[in-house]
Amino acid sequence: MTTLEASSTSLLQGQPNSTYGTASSGSVEPPPLPQTATPAPHISLLVAECFGTFMLVFIVGCAVASPAPAAWAATAIASTLMVMVYATGPVCGGNLNPAVSLALAISHKLPVKHMFYYWLAQILGGLAGAGLSAFVVAPKVAKIQVVKPFDVHHAVIAELIYTFMLCFVVLSCAASRKNNPPKDPNQFYGLAIGFVIVAGGYAVGGISGAALNPAVALGLGATSGNMTPPLIWTGAEIAAAVVAAGVFRLLRSEEFQTPELSDSEIAEFKPGLPKRCFAELLGTFMLVLTVGLNLVTSSPSTAFSAAAALMCMVYSLGNISGAHLNPAVTVAVLASGRDKCQPVDGLCYILSQLLGGVLAALLTSMFHMASMTKDKSIKVAPSAKYTVVQAGIAEFMATLVLAYVVLTVATVRIPKTWKTKQNFPFGLAIGSCVTAGGFAIGAISGGELNPAVTLAIAVENMVYPGKGGTAPLNFCLAFMAAEVLGGLAASGLMRVTHPEEFEEPPEAREAKVAGQV
């Protein structure tokens, strides 16, 4: 698919000659430009990019430096990014971030010439937004700097990982052909992109400030008078864009085949097992790392941040592997039958999820050793006032809800009455289960809801026990067992509440009858 095709412009390049959601006026179109020439972007695209970035950086500066409640800063920034992506996306693609534009250009989703124009608009918007916010919140000023006691290398790694996540989610949700069929593009892209900031903002805001955007870093650097950290952050963010484009190409190689696959071939394409396992590993890694870094930095919103990470990765990876990202969910899908997951695939998924969690645990321990909480132990154990039975029941019930929602929202047939075949709510519904369960039972059992998370926390505790030592391994095993049982119970419950999903589809029965006749 070239970058000039209509099916990609609504989300990536905008439609300067039409209004989003309306029909063509019927006016005579100008003759097409030669294919060898890439015209400069229409001024409307650049103004939209500049204004969207301006608003984003203005909100960042105010949320960080004003007396606003610090616990809501990341949510305010994420909300701004989300609404500006939806507002400017139909015009310019809503990049609002030089790293995102670079990732799109590398992936042949944005002309390189447009990328440079976009960079100029984004940097100007960032400088203006930072300048206005500095005036509004004076004498305070938002700064780009390492949050002590962490070092520069911790901040660089944090910026690289979560800028990678942001660019990857943009590519997967807004640029992927499979997620955006012709005439039926998804509408969850802005939600997924914005909520990367909820995941990363709470996870690494206490490490690097979570700029995740060169326009933010350079804008705030210019107003604070210290450009050294912003330039370092920008380098990490640019590198992250390159990595994200590479991983996107690896996981969705069908979109880069020569000759180009048709839209129907893209829709029916099924990645091989190695790619699906890598998708499960990557998604679980991002989820578990988000949980771990929230715990290390004593974030007030661990459950919300983890839920956002899960939602974003589910939307990004759902049509590659199903985005289970949780052994209990994989067990639930296997137990529900319907050929949604073969046993061998399920076993490989579970192993990939556990490996992704362990890798995230090892990285988390590196941050833990350097953090303000380095003397504390992060353990898998019931809270002081509760028994392992009470905690196990809590994990069982919360995981049951999560697995049941996955089964009934993400694995059922899309109703024929829907005008779209895009399943908008599935990622939001799945992520919201973690918000609900995490906050509800977090003070009882920790609210893991996922054997990969549970194992990862136990591994991190063994690698770096702090001064509190390690928790008994039987707690980890008990919690994991409770979570798997919750997944099994969810599959049984679905059989009762959704019996039609276990019946032969009407069209299949009609085809059989027609064949017999």
N, C-alpha and C positions, 0 to 999 in steps of 0.2 A: 504494500500500500504506500503510495507516495504521499508526501506531506500536503499535496494540493487537492486531494480527493475530498469530496463533500462530507463523507462519513467521519472524517477526523477534524474538520475545521471547527465544528461547533464547540468542542471542548479545548482544542489546542491552539488554534490560530484566530478564532473569532470569525464573525461574519459582518464586516463593516458595511455591506450594502443591503443588509436585511435586519429585521427585528426578531429577536429570539422568540420562538413560539408562534410566529405569524407566517402567513403564506407570502409567496413572492408577489410583488406588485404587478408583475406582468410586463414591466418595462423591458425595452430592448437591451440585451446585454452587450457590452463592448466586445470587440474581437479579442480572443485570448492572446496573451503575450507569448512570445517564443519560449519553448520549454528550456532553452539554454539560459534564459534570463530570469533572475529572481528579483522582482520589484521590491522597492523599499516598502515597509509596512505602512498601511494607511495611518494617518495621524490619530484617528480614533483609538487604534490599538495602543499607541504609545501613551496617549493621555490616560487611558484606562489603566495601563500598567503603572504609570507614574502615580496616579491618584490612589490606586489600591495599595501600593507599597507605602505611599505617604501615610495613609490611615493606619496601616499595620504598625509602622515604626513609631508613629505618634502615640498609639495605644501602648506599645511596649514601653516607651519612655515614661508615660504617665503611670502605668500600672506598677512599674518598678520603683520609681522615685517619689511618688506621691504618698500620702498617708493611707492609701487604699489598703484593705486587708491583704496581707501578703499571701495568705492561703488561696486567694482567688485570682492572683495575677496571671498564672498560666492559663486558667480558664478564660479570662478576659481576652488574652492574646489569641488563644485558639479560636474563640468565637469570632473575633475580628477577621482572622484569616479565613475561616469558613464562609462568613457572609460576603466577604470581598471576592472570594473565589467564585461563589455563586453569582454575585453581581457583575463581575467583570469577565467571567469565563466565556459567555456567549459572544463577547466582543473581541477579547485578546487572548483568551485561554486562561487568564488568571494565574500567570506564573508567579508574579510578585516576589521573585527570588532569583538572583543570578545563577545560583547553583541548580535550581530547577530548570531554568532555560538551557543551561549547558547539558544537563542530562537528557532533555528532550532533543536537543540538536544532535548529540552523539547517537541517539537512537533513531535519527532520521524522522523525528516527529515535528521538528521545527526547522525551517531553513536557517543555515548558519548566519546569513546576512541579517535575518530578523533577530537572531540571538544578540548580536552586537547592539542593534538599536534598542532591544529590550533592556540590555544591561545599562545603557545610558539612562533610559527612563526610570529604571528601578533605583539606580544609585542617586539620581537627582531627587526622586521621591523620598528615598530614605534620608538623605541629607536634610530636606525640607521638613519632613516629619520629626526628625530628631531635634532640629533647631526650634521648631514650634513647641515641642514638648518640654525642652530645656527652659524656654521662656515661661511656660505655664507653671512648672513645678519649682522654679528658682526660689531659693538659692541651691536646692538640691539638684543633682544631675545623675542620670543613669549612666553607668560605666560598664565597659567590657573588661572583665578582669577575672583572674582565678579566685575562686572562693576558698579562702584558707580553711583548714590546713592542707588542702590539696596543692599539687604542683602543676606546672604548665603541661607536663605530659598527660596528666589525668584529664585536664580540660580539653586538650587536643583530641584525645581518644573519645571523650564524651561528645564533642562537637561532630567528629567524624561519624560515629555510629548513628546518632539521631538525625543528622543531616542526610545520611544514607537512607535511613528509614523514610524520611520525608520525600526525598526524590524517588525512591522506589515505589512508594504509595501513589505518587502522582503518575508515574509511568504505568503502573499496573491498573489504576482505577480510571484515569482520565485519558490515557494514551493507548492502552491495549485494545486491539481490534476485537478480541473475544469478549471483553467487557463492554464494548460499544458497537454492537451490530448496526448495520445501516438502518436508518429510520427508527431505531429503538435503543439509543444510547442510555446508559444508566444515569440515575439521578442521585446516587450516593457518593459521587466523587468528592464533592465539596465537604461533606461530613467527614469522610475518611481523611482527607488532606488536613482539615482543621484540627482534628482530634489527635494527629501526630504530636501536636504541641502540648496537648494534655498529657500524653504519654511521656514525651521527652522533657517537657517543662518541669514536671514534678520529679522526674527521675534524675536529671542532671542540672536542674536550675541551681542546686546547691553545690555544684562542682565548677561549671563553666559559665553559668548564667543562661545557658540554653538559647543562644542567639539563633543558630541553625540557618543562618541567612546572611550572606555577605552584605546585603543592603542594611540590615540591622546592625551588624558589627561595625561597618564603616561609618554609618550615620551616627551611632552613639559614640564611636571613637572620636569623630570630628568634634562633637559638642563637648566631650569630656577633656579634650586636650592631650590624650595619650593614645597614639595610633599603633603602638607596638603590639599589644594583645589583639586588637581587631585585625591586624594584618596576618597574624599567626592563625587566628580563628578562621579568617577567610581562606587561607591556604588549606586548612583541614576540610572546610566545607566544599571547596572546589574538588579536592581529592575524593570526597564522599560522593559527589555527583558522578564522577568517572566510574567509581566502583558500582554505584547503583545502576548505571547504564549497562555495565558489564553483566551484572547479575540478572537484570531484566532480559537481556539478550540470551543469557544461558537458559533461563526458565521458560522463555517464550520464543524459542528459536524458530518456531513455525512462522512467526511474523517477519522473519528476515530471510526466508528461503528464496532461492532463485531457480526457476521462475516463481513469481509471487502466487501464493495460494489464493483461491477464491474465497469469498465471504462464507460460503457454505462449508468449504473445506476447513476454514479456521474454526467455525462453530462446532464442527464434528471432531476436530483434532483432539486426541488424548495423549498427553505426554507419557513417556516411558516411566517405569517404576523408579529409576534413579533420580529423575527430575522431581517426581512427586515426593520422594523421600527427602530430597534436599529442601523442597518447599516446606515440608513438615519440620525439618530441623531448623531452618531459618526462622520460621514463624514462632516456634517454641522458644528459640534462643532470644528473640526480641521480647517476648512476653516475660520470660523468666528474668532476663537482665533488668527489665523495667521494675519488676517486683523487688529484686535484690537491691538495686540502687535507691529505690524509695526507702527501703528499710535502712540502708547504710546512712542515708542523709536525713533520717528521721522526718520524712515527708509527712504532712498532715493528710495526704490524700492518696495513700498507697492503693487502695481498692479502686478508686476512680481512675488513677493513672494506668493501673494494670488492665482495667476494663477497656480503656481507650486503646492501649496497645493491642489487645486481643481483637477488638473491633476492626482496627485498621488492617491488621494482618489477615483477618478473615475475609474482608472485602478484597484484599490484594491477591490472595492465594486460593480463594474459594474454588475457582474454576480450573485450578491446576491439580490440587490433591484433595479438595474438599475442605482443607484448612481445619482439620480436627484439632491439632496443636495440644492434644490432651489424651493420654492413654485411656482415661475413663470414657471419653467421648468415642474414641475408636472402638472400644469394647461395646459401647451402646449401639453404634452403627452396625457392627458385626452381628450382634445378637438380634438386631431388628430384621435381618435378612434382606430380602428384596434386591439382592445383588448390588447393593450400594458399595460394598467393599469386600473384596475376596480375602479369605483367611491369610494367605501368604502376604498380600499387600498390607493387611491390618497389622501383622506381626512386624513387618518392616517399618511401618509408620510408627509403631510404639517404640521400637528401638531407636529410630531417628529422633523422636520426641525426647526420649530420655537422654540421648547424647547431646541434643541441643540444650537441654536444661543443665547438664553437667558442665558443658563449655561455658554457659552463662554464669554458673556458680564459681568457676575458676576465675573468671574476669571480675566478678563481684568481689571476691576475696581480696583482689589487688586494691580495689578502691576502699574496702573495709579497713585494711591495714593502715591506710593513710588518713582515715576520717576522724571526725570528732567522736565517733562511737567506737573507736578501735578497742576500747577496754570492755565493751559490751559483747555479749554472745548473741548471735541470731540462731535460734533453735527451733526445731520441730517438737513442740510439746504443748500440752494443755496449759492454759493460764493458771496462775497459782490457786485460784479459788475453785477450779473445776477438775473433774476426774477425766481419765482417758476415755471412759465410756461416754461421758457427756460430750467431750470434744469429738469423739468418733461419730456420734449420732449427728452432731452439727455438720460435720464434713459430709456425711452420707446424704443428709437432706439437701444441703446447698448444691452438691454435685448432681444429685438427682434432678433438681430443677434445671441446672445448666444443661445436662445431657438431654433432658426431655425437650427443652426449647430448641436445641440443635436438631433433634430428630423431627420435631413437628413444624419447624420453620424453614430449615435449610435442606431437608431431605424429602419433603413431600412434593407432590406434583403441583405445578403452578396452576391455579384455577383458570379454566377457559374463559371465564367472564372478565379476567383482567385485560385491560387494553395494552398492557406491556408484558413482556415475558421476562423483564428484569425484576429480580426479587430485591426490592429496596430494603425491607426491614430486617433481613436475616442477620447481618453483622451487628446492627444496633441492638437487636434483641439478645443476641448471644453475649455481647459485651456487657449489657445491662445486668445480666445474671451475676457477673463478677462484682459489679458495683453493689448490687443488693446483698449478695452473699458475703462479700468481703467486709462490708460495714456491719452487717448483722451479726456475724459470728467471729469476726476478727479478734475480738477480745476474749473469745472462748478457746478457739483452736488455732487461730492465725488466719483462717479463711483461705486456705490454699486452693481447694476445689479441683485439684489437678495433681495426679501422681508425679508428673514431671517437675512441677513446682516444689512439691513436698520433698522429693529426692534431692533436688538442687539445693534447697535450704540445708538439708542434712549434710550434703557434701561440703558446702561452704563452711558449715560449722566445724567439720572435721579438718578442713584445710586451714582455717583460721578460727580457733575456738575463743579468742579473746581471753578475758580473765574469768569468764563464767564457765569455762569448760565445755564439754560436749554433752548433748542430750542422749539418753539411752536410745539405741537403734530401734527398740521395739515400738517406740512412739511413731517413728517414721513408717515402719511397716504397718502398724495399726491404722494410721491415717490413710496410707495408700490403699489398703484393703477396703476401708470404708468408702473411699472415693470410687474404686472399681465397682463395688457393690451398688453404689448409687447409679452408676452408668447402666448396670444390668437391670436394676429396678426401673429405670427410665424406659428401657426397651419394652419391658413387660407392660408398663402403663400405657405406652403408645399403642400397643396392640388392642387395648381395651377402648381407648378414646378415638383412635383413627382406624377402625377396621377396614375402611374402604381402601386404605393404602396397601393392604395385603391381599386385595382382590385384583383380578386381571383387569387392566384398563379397558373401558368400553370399546375403544377403537381396535384393540387387539382381538376382543371377542367378535366384533363385526368383521374383521379381516378373516378370522377363522371360518365364520359362517359363510362369507362370500367365497372362500376357497373350497368349502365343501360343496357349495352349489355349482 
